[in-house]
Amino acid sequence: MLRSREYIPRTSYPISFSEICQKLTEEAMASVYKAAYVSLHVRKSNKAAIGLYRDTLGFEVAQVVKKYCQYYLSPFLRDVA
């Protein structure tokens, strides 16, 4: 009897949980909101997220935003200050 995932090689899984969630999300966004595409924002230093989205889920890098945190957080920081 298997008690832990470590006994099953990763290659035995045909699709990961993240792939299932992403595909369901894309389908829901397309059917409910008529979304034509999905836009994700990930830090350039977040190699795990980039690997997941680009290599596993097939997303493409459309643009790199300089000063990512400053660009996205500045409206919130202005409200707090």
N, C-alpha and C positions, 0 to 999 in steps of 0.2 A: 504494500500500500504506500502511495506517495503522500508525504506530509508537507513537502515544501516545493516551491517552484524551482529551486536550484537543481532538483533531480531531472528536470525536463529541459533539454537544450533549447535555447532561444529560437533556433532555426525551425523548431517543431511548430511554432505558432504561425499560422498563415497570415494573421493580421493582428496588429497591436490594439490595445484599448484606445490609445490616442487616435489611431486611424479611424476606428469605429466612431468615436465622438466627433471627430472633424468631419467625416462624411455625413453624419446625421445633421450636424450644424449647418453645413453647406446646403443640404437638401431643404432644411427648414427655412433658411434665409431665402432661398430661391422661390419656394412655394408660398410662403407667407408674405414676404416683403418684395418679391420679384427682383431680388438682388442679382446683378449680372456678374459680380466678382466679389472676392473677399480681400480686404486689405489688412495686413498684419504689421505691427510695429514691434521690432525686436532690437535690443541693443546689439551693436556689432560685436561686443565682447562675449555675448551669450552663445557660445559655440554649441551647446546642447540644443537650444531652441532652433538655431539656424539649421543644424543637422536634421532635426525632426521635421521642420517645415519644408526645407528645400529638398533634402535627400529622401526622406521617407514619404512625405505627403505631396511632393511635386510642386511646391510653390516656387516662384521665381523672384529674385531680388529686382525690384523696379527702381528703387532709389535708396541712397544712403543719406540720412539727415545728419548734418554736423550739429554738434551740441545737442544731442537727442534729449537729454533730461531737461536742459534749460528750455528747449523749444516747447516741450509738452507740459512741463510743470510750471512754467512761469505764470500762466493765468491763475493757477491755484495759489501759488505763493503770493501773488499780489493781493488776493482776497484775504489771506491769513495775516499779512503784515499790517 
